[in-house]
Amino acid sequence: MNAPPPLIELLGARWVTEAPVVAVAWDAAGLNAGFALGDGTLALAVAEWRGGPGLKPRQGGGVEFVQAQEPAAPLARFSVHDGTCLALAADPEGGFLSGGDDGRLVHLNVDGASEVLVDADGEWIDLVATSPAGRAYTTGRRAHWLGAKPASLALSGSATALAFNAAGDQLAIAHQGGVTLWPVHAHVPRLLAWPGYHRSVAWSPDGRYLVSGMEENALHGWRLPDGGDIEMGGYPGQPRSLSFSADGRVLVTSGGPRVVCWRFDPPGGDDQPRECGIAGKTPVTQVACHPTHPLIAVGYHNGAVLLCQPGGSDVLFVKGAGDSPVSAIAWSPDGSRLALGTEAGELGLVSLPEALFHFGSPR
């Protein structure tokens, strides 16, 4: 029996650029996916596809695919940096914020209008993060608030990851030697110290736990109410991509040939993780949990993208293997679409109707 084609060939569109995809984000309304590219441009893909592919119920049960009647809209490309895009985030008020190695923080509207918000000549704007309560960016060993009351914070090492909690009132900044918490309103930092090089960071949805991925092939977590430490090791590679499930019960990570899933209900340092996805010779590079369902989008070093469930064995292929690692994955805010990009400059947008989330193969 022949396997069905990947979902991107049935329910998606793809484009190829000449520049690597550095990051991907959805605008606040979920109507546009933004792709930060290594040539200093931002590419925007419109989510709405008139005459696009879809699913319809089949008489007697199940669903069948409906082919596209019209081609997908072309990508819009906008030059925003004199160099390389390094970071991208959705602006809660609309459009995107992009940081680059030209020292500029740029706001780009979906219509292409842009504004330079910061020009830190001679520095790189490495990271950008946003929440309804604030917008932040980093330049090497300093973190900055952007807004009516700008502020800066000196760090013990260069910032390597930046993330707001779900409430949007605290910023986590990963760096050598730990993670610094910086409240939006009080601006009184709190250092969560732990030896090593912290490369990524993720908050649990309830804000009780913070976890960092370390260069030392391990995770380190903190119980924020009491400051307790949680150690999670045994990785063959660096867990650079982290994502909590929508209910906060599972943390999923890269760092191995399959997705690694840790229980967080409650977590235990001695608990062994479960795995999901397909094991092979190529490692996982990107993971992203669905905003509402117990579903994970997984990108691999060989370019493949699939969907799986924490600890489950079933998978749906979104994209087949190629010749370049998956460098970015992001769900739309409502979880109905998935955006993806590779180091070779391949961009994809896939519609994922609710019927697919039951892992029954369409007939």
DASUL-V542526 format. One record per residue. N is the residue number from 0. RES is the residue in one letter. SS is DSSP state (2 for helix, 1 for strand, 0 for the rest). Layout:
BEGIN
n = [N & N]
res = [RES & RES]
ss = [SS & SS]
END
This chain:
BEGIN
n = [0 & 1 & 2 & 3 & 4 & 5 & 6 & 7 & 8 & 9 & 10 & 11 & 12 & 13 & 14 & 15 & 16 & 17 & 18 & 19 & 20 & 21 & 22 & 23 & 24 & 25 & 26 & 27 & 28 & 29 & 30 & 31 & 32 & 33 & 34 & 35 & 36 & 37 & 38 & 39 & 40 & 41 & 42 & 43 & 44 & 45 & 46 & 47 & 48 & 49 & 50 & 51 & 52 & 53 & 54 & 55 & 56 & 57 & 58 & 59 & 60 & 61 & 62 & 63 & 64 & 65 & 66 & 67 & 68 & 69 & 70 & 71 & 72 & 73 & 74 & 75 & 76 & 77 & 78 & 79 & 80 & 81 & 82 & 83 & 84 & 85 & 86 & 87 & 88 & 89 & 90 & 91 & 92 & 93 & 94 & 95 & 96 & 97 & 98 & 99 & 100 & 101 & 102 & 103 & 104 & 105 & 106 & 107 & 108 & 109 & 110 & 111 & 112 & 113 & 114 & 115 & 116 & 117 & 118 & 119 & 120 & 121 & 122 & 123 & 124 & 125 & 126 & 127 & 128 & 129 & 130 & 131 & 132 & 133 & 134 & 135 & 136 & 137 & 138 & 139 & 140 & 141 & 142 & 143 & 144 & 145 & 146 & 147 & 148 & 149 & 150 & 151 & 152 & 153 & 154 & 155 & 156 & 157 & 158 & 159 & 160 & 161 & 162 & 163 & 164 & 165 & 166 & 167 & 168 & 169 & 170 & 171 & 172 & 173 & 174 & 175 & 176 & 177 & 178 & 179 & 180 & 181 & 182 & 183 & 184 & 185 & 186 & 187 & 188 & 189 & 190 & 191 & 192 & 193 & 194 & 195 & 196 & 197 & 198 & 199 & 200 & 201 & 202 & 203 & 204 & 205 & 206 & 207 & 208 & 209 & 210 & 211 & 212 & 213 & 214 & 215 & 216 & 217 & 218 & 219 & 220 & 221 & 222 & 223 & 224 & 225 & 226 & 227 & 228 & 229 & 230 & 231 & 232 & 233 & 234 & 235 & 236 & 237 & 238 & 239 & 240 & 241 & 242 & 243 & 244 & 245 & 246 & 247 & 248 & 249 & 250 & 251 & 252 & 253 & 254 & 255 & 256 & 257 & 258 & 259 & 260 & 261 & 262 & 263 & 264 & 265 & 266 & 267 & 268 & 269 & 270 & 271 & 272 & 273 & 274 & 275 & 276 & 277 & 278 & 279 & 280 & 281 & 282 & 283 & 284 & 285 & 286 & 287 & 288 & 289 & 290 & 291 & 292 & 293 & 294 & 295 & 296 & 297 & 298 & 299 & 300 & 301 & 302 & 303 & 304 & 305 & 306 & 307 & 308 & 309 & 310 & 311 & 312 & 313 & 314 & 315 & 316 & 317 & 318 & 319 & 320 & 321 & 322 & 323 & 324 & 325 & 326 & 327 & 328 & 329 & 330 & 331 & 332 & 333 & 334 & 335 & 336 & 337 & 338 & 339 & 340 & 341 & 342 & 343 & 344 & 345 & 346 & 347 & 348 & 349 & 350 & 351 & 352 & 353 & 354 & 355 & 356 & 357 & 358 & 359 & 360 & 361 & 362]
res = [M & N & A & P & P & P & L & I & E & L & L & G & A & R & W & V & T & E & A & P & V & V & A & V & A & W & D & A & A & G & L & N & A & G & F & A & L & G & D & G & T & L & A & L & A & V & A & E & W & R & G & G & P & G & L & K & P & R & Q & G & G & G & V & E & F & V & Q & A & Q & E & P & A & A & P & L & A & R & F & S & V & H & D & G & T & C & L & A & L & A & A & D & P & E & G & G & F & L & S & G & G & D & D & G & R & L & V & H & L & N & V & D & G & A & S & E & V & L & V & D & A & D & G & E & W & I & D & L & V & A & T & S & P & A & G & R & A & Y & T & T & G & R & R & A & H & W & L & G & A & K & P & A & S & L & A & L & S & G & S & A & T & A & L & A & F & N & A & A & G & D & Q & L & A & I & A & H & Q & G & G & V & T & L & W & P & V & H & A & H & V & P & R & L & L & A & W & P & G & Y & H & R & S & V & A & W & S & P & D & G & R & Y & L & V & S & G & M & E & E & N & A & L & H & G & W & R & L & P & D & G & G & D & I & E & M & G & G & Y & P & G & Q & P & R & S & L & S & F & S & A & D & G & R & V & L & V & T & S & G & G & P & R & V & V & C & W & R & F & D & P & P & G & G & D & D & Q & P & R & E & C & G & I & A & G & K & T & P & V & T & Q & V & A & C & H & P & T & H & P & L & I & A & V & G & Y & H & N & G & A & V & L & L & C & Q & P & G & G & S & D & V & L & F & V & K & G & A & G & D & S & P & V & S & A & I & A & W & S & P & D & G & S & R & L & A & L & G & T & E & A & G & E & L & G & L & V & S & L & P & E & A & L & F & H & F & G & S & P & R]
ss = [0 & 0 & 0 & 0 & 0 & 0 & 2 & 2 & 2 & 2 & 2 & 1 & 1 & 1 & 1 & 1 & 0 & 0 & 0 & 0 & 1 & 1 & 1 & 1 & 1 & 1 & 0 & 0 & 0 & 0 & 0 & 1 & 1 & 1 & 1 & 1 & 1 & 0 & 0 & 0 & 1 & 1 & 1 & 1 & 1 & 1 & 0 & 0 & 0 & 0 & 0 & 0 & 0 & 1 & 1 & 1 & 1 & 0 & 0 & 0 & 0 & 0 & 1 & 1 & 1 & 1 & 0 & 0 & 0 & 0 & 0 & 0 & 0 & 0 & 0 & 1 & 1 & 1 & 1 & 0 & 0 & 0 & 0 & 0 & 1 & 1 & 1 & 1 & 1 & 1 & 0 & 0 & 0 & 0 & 0 & 1 & 1 & 1 & 1 & 1 & 0 & 0 & 0 & 1 & 1 & 1 & 1 & 1 & 0 & 0 & 0 & 0 & 0 & 1 & 1 & 1 & 1 & 1 & 1 & 0 & 0 & 0 & 0 & 0 & 0 & 0 & 1 & 1 & 1 & 1 & 1 & 0 & 0 & 1 & 1 & 1 & 1 & 1 & 1 & 0 & 0 & 1 & 1 & 1 & 1 & 1 & 0 & 0 & 0 & 0 & 1 & 1 & 1 & 1 & 0 & 0 & 0 & 0 & 0 & 0 & 1 & 1 & 1 & 1 & 0 & 0 & 0 & 0 & 0 & 1 & 1 & 1 & 1 & 1 & 1 & 1 & 1 & 1 & 1 & 1 & 1 & 1 & 1 & 0 & 0 & 0 & 0 & 0 & 0 & 1 & 1 & 1 & 1 & 1 & 1 & 1 & 1 & 1 & 1 & 1 & 1 & 1 & 1 & 0 & 0 & 0 & 0 & 0 & 1 & 1 & 1 & 1 & 1 & 1 & 0 & 0 & 0 & 1 & 1 & 1 & 1 & 1 & 1 & 0 & 0 & 0 & 0 & 1 & 1 & 1 & 1 & 1 & 0 & 0 & 0 & 0 & 0 & 0 & 0 & 0 & 0 & 1 & 1 & 1 & 0 & 0 & 0 & 0 & 0 & 1 & 1 & 1 & 1 & 0 & 0 & 0 & 0 & 0 & 1 & 1 & 1 & 1 & 1 & 0 & 0 & 0 & 0 & 0 & 0 & 0 & 0 & 0 & 0 & 1 & 1 & 1 & 0 & 0 & 0 & 0 & 0 & 0 & 0 & 1 & 1 & 1 & 1 & 1 & 1 & 0 & 0 & 0 & 0 & 0 & 0 & 1 & 1 & 1 & 1 & 1 & 0 & 0 & 0 & 0 & 1 & 1 & 1 & 1 & 0 & 0 & 0 & 0 & 0 & 0 & 1 & 1 & 1 & 1 & 1 & 0 & 0 & 0 & 0 & 0 & 0 & 1 & 1 & 1 & 1 & 1 & 1 & 0 & 0 & 0 & 0 & 0 & 1 & 1 & 1 & 1 & 1 & 1 & 0 & 0 & 0 & 1 & 1 & 1 & 1 & 1 & 1 & 0 & 0 & 2 & 2 & 2 & 2 & 2 & 0 & 0 & 0 & 0 & 0]
END
